[in-house]
Amino acid sequence: MRGRLEEFATEVFAPSVRRDQRAKGALYLRGLLLDGRRKSMQPMAERLGVDPPATSRSS
């Protein structure tokens, strides 16, 4: 299944100009499909074993 997901992600994110955006998009799709109740970035990053993305929100 992972190969099919990577093919799908390649097609979906092909219009993204930046390589890092394409990679993060594919990682995001994987995170959505993993087990786990919460689908926000922090819990998905933990399940994927990567650093969560920095946020640009200010308090």
Helices and strands as residue ranges (DSSP letters): H 2-12, H 19-33, H 41-48
